[in-house]
Amino acid sequence: MTSEKGLKMTPREIFRTHSYPVLAAVSTLSLVIAALSVVEASQSLKEASKSLEEVSKSLEPISTWANNQNDCVERTFRIKGQNTRGIVSKVWSCNGGGD
């Protein structure tokens, strides 16, 4: 390479002349890539959040049923607040068994 005066430049001078623009370009490119990665990650999180909402809604009937079963087992076969039967009999009764 030659300088503005037509003299041949040493490798050191070439490095000094071009290092700032090269490093500025690398820095800018890194920032752009990082910004794109953040945008892509946020979109992935939004999709995952929607998926979790769908799963949660689909499990709602099971949750309601389980709560009802727990309440039934707690209330079944109690006399003055004390259990009079075992858990097996209570579950059997709450699930429609018995006379």
N, C-alpha and C positions, 0 to 999 in steps of 0.2 A: 504494500500500500504506500501511497505517497501522501504527504501532508499538503496543506494549502500552498505552501511555498515551493512545492515540487520536490521536496527532499523525501528520501525513503524513510519510513517510520520503523522504529525498532518494535519488537514484540511487546515490550513494556508500554510503549506509547500507544500502541493499538489497543492493549488491554485497558489502559486508563481512559482512552477516548470512548470506547464502546461499552465499558462495564456498566455504567449507570443506565443507559437505555435498555440494555439486555436485562438487568436486574429489575427495572421498572416493569418491563413486559412480563417477566416471570411472576412478579408480585400481582399484577393485574389479573393474569390468567388464573392464579391460585385463588384470588378472591371471587372471581366469576364461578369457578368450579365449586367452591365452598357454598356460595349462594344457591346454586342449582341443586346441590345435595340437600341443603336445608329445606328447600321447597319440595323436593321429591319426598323427603322424610315426613314432612307435615301432611302431605297428601296420603301417604301410606298409613299414618296414624288416624286420619279421618276415616279411611276405609275400614280399618280395624275396629274403630269405635262403633261404626254403623253395624258391623258384623256382631259385635258384642251385644248391642241393643237388641238385635234380632234374636239372638240366643236367649237373652234374658226374658224377652216377651214370650218366647216359645216355652220357657220353663215355668211361667207364671201359674198355669193350671196345676202343675205338679206341686208347686209350693203351697198353693191354697189347699189342695187335698191333704198334704202332709200336716199342715197346721190343724186342719179339721180332725185328722186322725189323732194327733197329739192331744187336742182338747178332749176328744171322746175318751181316750184311754185314761186321762186324768180324772174325768168325771164318773167313769164306769165303776160300779161295785164299790161305792164309798158309803160308809155308814158313819155319821158323825165325824167326817174328815179322815177316817182310817180306811186303808185298803182292806178289803175282805176277800179278794181273789188275786191270783197271780197274773203276771203280764200276758201270758198266753191266752187266758180266758178273756181278758179285756180286749185284746186285739181281735180275737175271734168274734166277740160280740160286736165290736165297732165295724167289722167288715160284713155284717149281715148274718152271722151265724146265730144259732140258738133258736129258741121257740118264741 
